[in-house]
Amino acid sequence: MSEPQSQPSVLFVCAHNAGRSQIAAAFLEELAGDRVQVRSAGPEPGERVNPLVVQAMAEVGIDLSGRTPRQLTEETVGASEVVVTTSGADACATLPGQRHVDWPVEDVAGKDLDGVRAIRDDIRARVQLLADGLTPRPHDR
């Protein structure tokens, strides 16, 4: 009998943790369930998740209304195997042995709802590819 694999951990980082990283974390939570530990944070967290992000995610059945932006800390980075940053979130230094991925995704700030939807859909596709490489799906075991 093989030993259970450790649970992968992913940290999504964007400047204010109010848009892109919240979207990415929510999609990975939905796709991977409890098979992946998901975190999100930002070096300069906003006061709340961008209301248009909350609206755009609600359109695809994901409720972000209760989420709060979180401060990026060395501990959060250190506890993550994979660190995904978005353009403009390069205030995050990774540690040896960690996988670092940078996604060139536009900021949602200043976008209208259609712009946020396009960013949401771009992030969803990126998260799907990331999730496929992290852990086998239950039916693949």
NUSEVEX-158699 format. One line per 8 residues: number of its first residue (from 1); their letters; for each residue x, z, y of N, C-alpha, C, O. Coordinates in steps of 0.05 Angstrom, whole numbers, plus 32768, in hexadecimal, padded with zeros to 4 digits. Example, Ala and Ser with C-alpha at 12.3 -4.5 7.8 and 13.67 -1.06 7.14 Angstrom:
BEGIN
1> as> 8108/809C/7F8E/80F6/809C/7FA6/8108/809C/7FBE/811D/80A9/7FBE  8101/808E/7FD3/8111/808F/7FEB/8102/809D/8001/810C/80A1/8017
//
This chain:
BEGIN
1> msepqsqp> 8011/8000/7FE8/8000/8000/8000/8012/8000/8019/8024/8010/801B  800C/7FEE/802B/801D/7FEC/8043/8015/8001/8057/7FFE/800A/8058  8028/800A/8068/8022/801E/807D/8013/8010/8093/8018/7FF9/8099  8001/801F/80A0/7FF2/8014/80B6/8005/800D/80CD/8018/801C/80D3  8000/7FF7/80DA/8011/7FEF/80F1/800A/8001/8109/7FF3/8009/810C  801E/8006/811A/8018/8016/8132/8007/8005/8145/8008/7FEC/8145  7FF8/8013/8155/7FE6/8005/8167/7FF6/7FFA/817F/8003/8009/818D  7FF5/7FE0/8184/8003/7FD5/819B/7FF7/7FE0/81B5/7FDF/7FE7/81B6
9> svlfvcah> 8007/7FE1/81CA/7FFE/7FEB/81E4/8005/7FD7/81F9/801B/7FCC/81FA  7FF2/7FD1/820A/7FF5/7FBD/821F/7FEE/7FC9/823A/7FD9/7FD7/823D  7FFF/7FC4/824E/7FFA/7FCC/8269/7FF7/7FB3/827A/8008/7FA2/827B  7FE0/7FB1/8289/7FDC/7F9C/829C/7FE0/7FA7/82B8/7FD6/7FBC/82BF  7FF1/7F98/82C8/7FF8/7FA2/82E3/7FF1/7F8D/82F7/7FF8/7F75/82F4  7FE3/7F95/830C/7FE0/7F84/8324/7FE3/7F97/833C/7FE1/7FAF/8339  7FE7/7F8C/8353/7FEF/7F9B/836B/7FDD/7FB3/8370/7FE6/7FCA/8373  7FC2/7FAF/836F/7FB0/7FC5/8377/7F9F/7FCF/8360/7F8F/7FE1/8363
17> nagrsqia> 7FA3/7FC4/8348/7F94/7FCB/8330/7F76/7FCB/8336/7F67/7FDC/832D  7F6E/7FB7/8346/7F52/7FB6/834E/7F45/7F9B/8346/7F2E/7F96/834C  7F55/7F8A/8339/7F4A/7F6F/8333/7F56/7F65/8319/7F4B/7F6A/8303  7F6C/7F56/831B/7F77/7F48/8304/7F7D/7F5A/82EC/7F75/7F53/82D5  7F8A/7F70/82F0/7F91/7F81/82DA/7F79/7F8F/82CE/7F78/7F94/82B6  7F65/7F94/82DE/7F4C/7FA0/82D4/7F3D/7F8B/82C2/7F33/7F92/82AD  7F3C/7F72/82CB/7F30/7F5D/82BB/7F3E/7F5A/82A1/7F31/7F59/828C  7F58/7F58/82A1/7F68/7F54/8289/7F65/7F6B/8275/7F61/7F67/825E
25> aafleela> 7F66/7F84/8280/7F62/7F9B/826E/7F47/7F9B/8261/7F44/7FA1/8249  7F32/7F95/8270/7F17/7F95/8265/7F14/7F7F/824F/7F08/7F84/823B  7F1F/7F68/8254/7F1E/7F53/8240/7F2D/7F5A/8226/7F23/7F56/8210  7F45/7F66/8229/7F54/7F6E/8212/7F46/7F84/8203/7F45/7F84/81EA  7F3A/7F97/8211/7F2B/7FAC/8203/7F14/7FA0/81F3/7F0E/7FA8/81DD  7F06/7F8C/81FF/7EF0/7F7F/81F1/7EFA/7F70/81D8/7EED/7F71/81C3  7F10/7F61/81DB/7F1A/7F51/81C5/7F26/7F61/81AE/7F22/7F5B/8197  7F36/7F75/81B6/7F46/7F84/81A2/7F39/7F9E/8199/7F42/7FAA/8185
33> gdrvqvrs> 7F26/7FA8/81A8/7F1A/7FC2/81A1/7F2F/7FD8/81A0/7F3F/7FDA/81B2  7F2E/7FE8/818B/7F40/7FFE/8189/7F5A/7FF7/817B/7F6A/8009/8175  7F5F/7FDD/8176/7F78/7FD4/8169/7F8F/7FD3/817D/7FA6/7FD1/8175  7F89/7FD4/8198/7F9E/7FD2/81AC/7F98/7FE8/81C1/7F81/7FEB/81C9  7FAC/7FF6/81C9/7FA9/8009/81DF/7FAE/7FFA/81F9/7FC2/7FED/81FD  7F9A/7FFB/820B/7F9A/7FEB/8223/7F9B/7FFD/823C/7F8C/8011/823E  7FAD/7FF6/824E/7FB0/8005/8267/7FB1/7FF0/827E/7FB7/7FD9/827A  7FAA/7FF9/8296/7FAE/7FE9/82AE/7FB5/7FFB/82C5/7FAC/8012/82C6
41> agpepger> 7FC5/7FF1/82D7/7FCE/8001/82EE/7FD9/7FEE/8303/7FDD/7FD6/82FF  7FDF/7FFA/831B/7FEB/7FEB/8330/7FFD/7FFC/8341/7FF8/8015/8344  8011/7FF0/834E/8024/8000/835E/8016/800B/8378/801F/801E/8383  8001/7FFD/8381/7FF3/8006/8399/7FD5/8005/8393/7FC7/7FF3/839E  7FCB/8017/8382/7FAF/8015/8379/7F9B/8016/8391/7F9E/8025/83A4  7F86/8005/838E/7F71/8005/83A2/7F5E/801D/839E/7F62/802D/838C  7F4B/801F/83AF/7F37/8035/83AD/7F23/8030/8397/7F18/8043/838C  7F1D/8016/8392/7F09/800F/837E/7F0F/7FF3/8373/7F1E/7FE4/837F
49> vnplvvqa> 7F02/7FED/835D/7F04/7FD2/8352/7EF5/7FC0/8364/7EDF/7FC6/836E  7F00/7FA8/836A/7EF4/7F95/837C/7ED7/7F90/8373/7ED3/7F89/835B  7EC4/7F93/8385/7EA8/7F8F/837D/7EA1/7F73/8372/7E90/7F71/8361  7EAF/7F5E/837B/7EAA/7F44/836F/7EB5/7F42/8353/7EAB/7F33/8342  7ECA/7F51/834D/7ED4/7F52/8331/7EC0/7F60/8320/7EBA/7F57/830A  7EB5/7F76/8329/7EA0/7F84/831A/7E88/7F71/8315/7E7E/7F70/82FF  7E80/7F62/8329/7E6A/7F4F/8326/7E70/7F39/8312/7E60/7F32/8301  7E88/7F2D/8315/7E90/7F17/8303/7E92/7F20/82E6/7E8B/7F11/82D4
57> maevgidl> 7E9C/7F38/82E2/7E9F/7F42/82C7/7E84/7F4A/82BB/7E7F/7F46/82A3  7E72/7F53/82CC/7E56/7F59/82C3/7E49/7F40/82B8/7E39/7F41/82A6  7E4F/7F2A/82C5/7E44/7F10/82BC/7E4B/7F09/829F/7E3D/7EFA/8292  7E61/7F13/8296/7E6A/7F0E/827A/7E66/7F27/8268/7E72/7F29/8253  7E56/7F3A/8272/7E4E/7F51/8262/7E62/7F68/8261/7E61/7F78/824F  7E74/7F69/8275/7E87/7F7F/8275/7E83/7F8F/828F/7E84/7F84/82A5  7E7E/7FA9/828C/7E79/7FBB/82A2/7E92/7FC9/82AC/7E9E/7FD9/829E  7E9B/7FC1/82C4/7EB3/7FCE/82D0/7EAB/7FE2/82E6/7EBC/7FEC/82F4
65> sgrtprql> 7E91/7FE7/82EA/7E88/7FF7/8300/7E93/8013/8300/7E94/8020/8315  7E99/801E/82E9/7EA3/8039/82E8/7EC2/803B/82E8/7ECC/8051/82E5  7ECF/8025/82EA/7EED/8026/82EA/7EF9/802D/8305/7EED/8027/831A  7F10/8039/8304/7F1E/8041/831C/7F3B/8036/831A/7F48/803A/8305  7F45/802A/832F/7F61/8022/832F/7F74/8039/832A/7F6F/8050/8333  7F89/8034/831B/7F9C/804A/8314/7FB8/8043/831F/7FC0/802C/8322  7FC7/8058/8324/7FE2/8056/832E/7FF5/804F/8317/7FF4/805B/8302  8006/803B/831C/801B/8034/8309/8030/8049/8309/803A/8051/831E
73> teetvgas> 8037/8053/82F1/804C/8068/82EF/8061/805F/82DA/805C/804E/82CA  8078/806B/82DC/808D/8066/82C8/8084/806D/82AC/808A/8060/8298  8074/8083/82AA/806A/808C/8290/8057/8076/8284/8058/8071/826C  8046/806B/8295/8033/8056/828B/8043/803E/8281/803C/8033/826C  8057/8036/8290/8067/801F/8288/8076/8026/826E/8076/8016/825C  8081/803D/826D/8091/8045/8255/8080/8048/823C/808B/8044/8226  8067/804D/823F/8055/8050/8228/8049/8036/821E/8039/8035/820B  8052/801F/822A/8046/8005/8223/805A/7FF3/8216/8071/7FF1/8220
81> evvvttsg> 8052/7FE6/8201/8064/7FD3/81F3/8065/7FB8/8202/8079/7FAB/8203  804E/7FB0/820D/804B/7F97/821B/8042/7F9D/8237/802F/7FAB/823B  8051/7F92/824B/8049/7F96/8267/8043/7F7A/8272/8055/7F68/8272  802B/7F77/827B/8022/7F5D/8287/801E/7F61/82A5/800D/7F71/82AD  802E/7F52/82B4/802B/7F53/82D1/801E/7F39/82DB/801F/7F25/82CD  8012/7F3B/82F2/8007/7F23/82FE/8017/7F1D/8318/8024/7F2F/8322  8016/7F05/8320/8026/7EFD/8338/8022/7F12/834E/800C/7F1A/8355  8038/7F1A/8359/8037/7F2D/836F/8038/7F4A/8366/8038/7F5C/8376
89> adacatlp> 8039/7F4E/834C/803B/7F6A/8341/8056/7F6F/8335/8058/7F7B/831F  806B/7F66/8342/8085/7F69/8336/8093/7F83/833D/80AB/7F86/833A  8083/7F97/8345/808E/7FB1/834A/8090/7FC2/8330/8093/7FDA/8331  808E/7FB4/831A/808E/7FC2/8300/80A7/7FBA/82F0/80AA/7FA4/82E7  80B9/7FCD/82ED/80D1/7FC8/82DD/80CA/7FCF/82C0/80BE/7FE4/82BA  80D2/7FBE/82AE/80CE/7FC4/8291/80E6/7FD0/8285/80FC/7FCE/8290  80E3/7FDB/826E/80F8/7FE9/8260/8103/7FD7/8249/80F5/7FC4/8240  811B/7FDC/8240/8126/7FCD/822A/8113/7FCF/8212/8109/7FE4/820B
97> gqrhvdwp> 810F/7FB8/8205/80FE/7FB8/81ED/80E1/7FB2/81F3/80D1/7FAC/81E1  80D9/7FB3/820C/80BE/7FAC/8213/80BB/7F8E/8217/80CE/7F81/821F  80A3/7F84/8211/809D/7F69/8216/8091/7F67/8232/807E/7F75/8237  809C/7F56/8243/8091/7F53/825E/8087/7F36/8261/8094/7F23/825A  806E/7F34/826A/8061/7F1A/826F/8058/7F1A/828C/804B/7F2D/8295  805D/7F04/829A/8052/7F02/82B5/803F/7EEA/82B5/8046/7ED4/82AE  8027/7EF0/82BE/8012/7EDB/82C0/800F/7ED3/82DE/800A/7EE4/82EF  8013/7EB9/82E4/800F/7EB0/8300/7FF1/7EAC/8306/7FE7/7E96/8306
105> vedvagkd> 7FE4/7EC3/830B/7FC7/7EC3/830F/7FC2/7ECA/832D/7FCE/7EDD/8337  7FB1/7EBA/833A/7FAB/7EC0/8356/7F9E/7EDB/8359/7F91/7EE5/8346  7FA2/7EE7/8370/7F95/7F01/8377/7F78/7EFC/837C/7F71/7EE7/8387  7F67/7F0E/8375/7F4A/7F0C/837A/7F43/7F13/8397/7F2E/7F0C/83A1  7F55/7F21/83A4/7F4F/7F2A/83C0/7F4A/7F12/83D2/7F5A/7EFF/83D2  7F35/7F13/83E1/7F2E/7EFE/83F3/7F1F/7EE6/83E7/7F18/7ED4/83F5  7F1C/7EE7/83CC/7F0D/7ED1/83BF/7EEF/7ED6/83C0/7EE6/7EED/83C2  7EE0/7EC0/83BF/7EC3/7EC3/83BC/7EBD/7EC5/839E/7ED0/7EC5/838D
113> ldgvrair> 7EA3/7EC9/8397/7E9C/7ECD/837B/7EA5/7EB6/8369/7EAE/7EBC/8352  7EA2/7E9E/8371/7EAB/7E87/8361/7EC9/7E88/835C/7ED3/7E82/8346  7ED8/7E90/8370/7EF5/7E93/836D/7EFC/7EA9/8359/7F0E/7EA6/8349  7EEE/7EBF/835B/7EF2/7ED6/8348/7EEB/7ECD/832B/7EF9/7ED4/8318  7ED6/7EBE/8329/7ECE/7EB4/830E/7EE4/7EA3/8302/7EEA/7EA5/82EA  7EF0/7E91/8312/7F05/7E80/8308/7F1D/7E91/82FF/7F29/7E8B/82EA  7F24/7EA5/830E/7F3A/7EB7/8307/7F33/7EC6/82EE/7F44/7EC9/82DC  7F1A/7ED0/82EC/7F11/7EDE/82D4/7F14/7ECD/82BB/7F1E/7ED6/82A7
121> ddirarvq> 7F0C/7EB4/82BD/7F0D/7EA2/82A6/7F2A/7E9B/829F/7F30/7E99/8287  7F3B/7E98/82B2/7F58/7E94/82AD/7F63/7EAC/829E/7F71/7EA8/828A  7F5D/7EC4/82A8/7F68/7EDC/829B/7F5D/7EDF/827F/7F6B/7EE7/826D  7F43/7ED9/827B/7F37/7EDB/8260/7F47/7EC9/824C/7F4C/7ED2/8236  7F4E/7EB1/8254/7F5D/7E9F/8242/7F78/7EAA/823C/7F82/7EA9/8226  7F85/7EB5/8251/7FA0/7EC1/824D/7F9F/7ED9/823A/7FB0/7EDD/8229  7F8B/7EEA/823E/7F88/7F02/822D/7F82/7EFA/8210/7F8D/7F07/81FE  7F73/7EE6/820C/7F6D/7EDD/81F1/7F87/7ED5/81E3/7F8B/7EDC/81CC
129> lladgltp> 7F98/7EC6/81F0/7FB2/7EBE/81E5/7FC3/7ED7/81DF/7FD0/7ED9/81CA  7FC4/7EE9/81F2/7FD3/7F02/81EE/7FC8/7F12/81D6/7FD8/7F1B/81C5  7FAE/7F15/81D5/7FA2/7F24/81BF/7FA8/7F18/81A4/7FAC/7F26/8191  7FA7/7EFE/81A3/7FAD/7EF0/818A/7FC9/7EF6/817F/7FCD/7EF6/8167  7FDB/7EFC/8191/7FF7/7F01/8189/7FFD/7F1F/8185/8013/7F26/817C  7FEA/7F30/818B/7FEF/7F4D/8189/7FE9/7F59/816E/7FF9/7F68/8163  7FD2/7F52/8164/7FC9/7F60/814C/7FB6/7F4E/813D/7FA7/7F3E/8148  7FB6/7F50/8123/7FA3/7F40/8113/7F86/7F49/8118/7F81/7F60/811D
137> rphdr> 7F75/7F36/8117/7F58/7F3C/8119/7F4F/7F48/80FE/7F5C/7F43/80EA  7F3A/7F59/80FE/7F31/7F66/80E6/7F2D/7F53/80CE/7F34/7F5A/80B8  7F22/7F3B/80D3/7F1D/7F29/80BD/7F37/7F1B/80B3/7F36/7F0E/809E  7F4D/7F1E/80C1/7F66/7F12/80B9/7F76/7F24/80A6/7F8A/7F1C/809A  7F6E/7F3D/80A4/7F7D/7F50/8094/7F79/7F4D/8076/7F84/7F5B/8066
//
